[in-house]
Amino acid sequence: MPDTIFPQSAHIHVPRQLATLRQILNATDGLRAPGVFRDKGSESELKSIRDKVSKPGATASSVRTRDSLAVASAIKMFFRDLPVQLCNEIPAQAIMETKDPQRAWIAAMRMHPMNRE
């Protein structure tokens, strides 16, 4: 089953590449790494991860790395490379005040359609 953003809406899902990167980050225990999402990993490892994850059918098990900082950098680059900037579309105040999934879903529906698919 693919990762879902909002369980009540089956058509909104996490893109395959992003889901794979999340799985790799979890496998490397990356969220516990000092400086994760702040520090940058190895450039060569980052390029290798991005190349492997972008191939059709790529899975977390097909990408071997121990560099969680490079994986986190790949996640940041995924969002940076979106054709329409995702986080700039949702008003920051709406995100900060959202306490229930229904309101989060409503805020997400304000995004550009390319970022919702």
Buried (B, 14 or more C-beta within 10 A) or exposed (E): EEEBEBEEBEEBBBBBBBBBBBBBBEBBEBEEBEEBBEEEBBEEBBEBBBEBBEEEEBEBEEBEBEBBBBBBBBBEEBEEEEEEEBEEBBEEEBEEEBEEEEEBBEBBEEBBEEBBE
